[in-house]
Amino acid sequence: ACVKEGKGVDINVEAFLFASMANLAAALKGKLGSSVTKALKSDKTKNMDAANVYAVMNIISFICTVPFVVFTELPTLRQEWDHAVTAHGLNNLLFNIGVSGFCFYIYNEFAFAFTANVGAVTSSVLNTAKRVIIIVASSIVFQEVMERNTIIGSAI
């Protein structure tokens, strides 16, 4: 959704639906992961701590996501890949994809383990606070003036 002064709210329905599905999947993954982690931690015959549960859930998520990606992205994949390779070079592109994926995985694994230890509500509150801190810190570091809507959004 985009709020335009004097023009109201402009909503991209497709983006809204995909974002809603992603939020629902993340909530279900968090709840399921927490329950499974607690159940499997008590069974010492299995090596299923929070990190291993997260890894298995990511493998399952990957397998479930591939059909959607193939269906929606395959028609333009070759053209976009060639464009990215031309613009950035193959080695830089592969390096950035690898580092980005690794950092994303590690961050989310730590977040998953944190949620398993402190609970979903505490984790959610701290995650929201983190986002506000990042917005304010970025504004200071990059010396950008925060507009009225940004200040209101951060305050909420």
C-alpha positions in Angstrom: 0.0 0.0 0.0 1.2 3.5 -0.8 -0.3 6.5 0.9 -0.3 9.5 -1.5 -1.0 12.9 -0.1 -4.2 14.2 -1.4 -4.8 11.0 -3.5 -5.7 8.4 -0.8 -4.3 4.9 -0.6 -3.1 3.0 -3.6 -3.0 -0.8 -3.0 -1.3 -3.4 -5.2 -3.7 -6.3 -4.5 -1.3 -9.0 -5.9 1.5 -7.7 -3.7 -0.8 -7.5 -0.7 -2.0 -11.1 -1.2 1.6 -12.5 -1.6 2.7 -10.5 1.5 -0.2 -11.8 3.5 0.6 -15.4 2.4 4.3 -14.8 3.4 3.2 -13.5 6.8 0.9 -16.4 7.4 3.6 -18.9 6.4 6.1 -17.2 8.7 3.7 -17.3 11.6 2.9 -21.0 11.0 6.6 -21.8 10.7 7.3 -20.0 14.0 4.5 -21.8 15.8 5.2 -25.2 14.3 8.9 -24.8 14.8 8.5 -23.8 18.5 6.3 -26.8 19.1 8.5 -29.3 17.2 11.7 -28.0 18.9 10.2 -28.4 22.4 9.0 -31.9 21.6 12.2 -33.0 20.0 14.5 -31.5 22.6 13.1 -33.8 25.2 14.0 -36.9 23.1 17.8 -37.2 23.5 17.9 -40.0 20.8 17.3 -37.4 18.1 19.7 -34.6 17.3 17.0 -32.0 16.7 17.8 -28.8 18.4 16.4 -25.4 17.1 19.2 -25.2 14.4 18.4 -28.6 13.0 14.6 -28.1 13.1 15.1 -24.8 11.3 17.3 -26.5 8.6 14.8 -29.3 8.0 11.9 -26.7 7.8 13.9 -24.7 5.3 14.4 -27.8 3.1 10.7 -28.6 3.2 9.9 -24.9 2.5 12.3 -24.9 -0.5 10.6 -28.1 -1.9 7.1 -26.5 -1.5 8.2 -23.2 -3.0 9.9 -24.5 -6.2 6.7 -25.1 -8.1 5.4 -21.6 -7.5 8.8 -20.1 -8.5 8.9 -22.2 -11.7 5.3 -21.2 -12.6 5.7 -17.5 -12.0 9.4 -16.8 -12.8 10.5 -19.3 -15.4 9.2 -17.4 -18.4 11.5 -14.4 -17.6 14.3 -16.1 -15.8 16.8 -16.4 -18.7 16.3 -12.8 -19.8 16.7 -11.4 -16.3 19.7 -13.6 -15.5 21.4 -12.5 -18.7 20.7 -8.9 -17.9 22.1 -9.3 -14.3 25.2 -11.1 -15.6 25.8 -8.3 -18.2 25.3 -5.6 -15.6 27.4 -7.1 -12.8 29.5 -9.9 -14.2 29.0 -13.6 -13.4 31.5 -13.9 -10.6 30.2 -10.8 -8.7 26.6 -12.0 -9.2 27.3 -15.5 -7.9 29.4 -14.1 -5.0 26.6 -11.7 -4.0 23.9 -14.4 -4.2 26.0 -16.8 -2.1 26.9 -14.2 0.6 23.3 -12.8 0.7 21.8 -16.3 1.0 24.3 -17.3 3.7 23.8 -14.2 5.8 20.0 -14.5 5.4 20.1 -18.1 6.5 22.3 -17.4 9.5 20.3 -14.4 10.7 17.0 -16.4 10.5 18.5 -19.4 12.2 19.6 -17.3 15.1 16.1 -15.6 15.2 14.5 -19.1 15.1 16.7 -20.3 18.0 16.0 -17.1 19.9 12.2 -17.5 19.5 12.4 -21.1 20.7 14.1 -19.9 23.9 12.1 -16.7 24.7 8.8 -17.2 23.1 7.0 -15.8 20.1 5.5 -12.7 21.7 8.8 -11.5 23.2 10.6 -12.2 19.9 7.9 -10.3 17.9 8.1 -7.2 20.2 11.9 -7.1 20.0 11.8 -7.6 16.2 9.5 -4.6 15.9 11.7 -2.5 18.1 14.7 -3.6 16.0 13.0 -2.4 12.9 12.3 1.1 14.4 15.9 1.3 15.6 17.2 0.5 12.1 15.0 3.1 10.5 16.1 5.8 13.0 19.8 4.8 12.8 19.7 4.7 9.0 18.2 8.2 9.0 21.1 9.4 11.2 23.9 7.6 9.4 22.7 8.5 5.9 21.7 12.0 7.0 18.2 11.8 5.6 15.4 13.9 7.0 12.5 11.7 8.3 9.3 12.9 6.7 6.0 13.1 8.7 4.7 9.7 7.6 8.0 8.0 8.5 8.0 9.5 11.9 4.4 8.5 12.5 5.1 5.0 11.3 8.1 4.6 13.5 6.2 6.0 16.5 3.4 3.5 16.1 
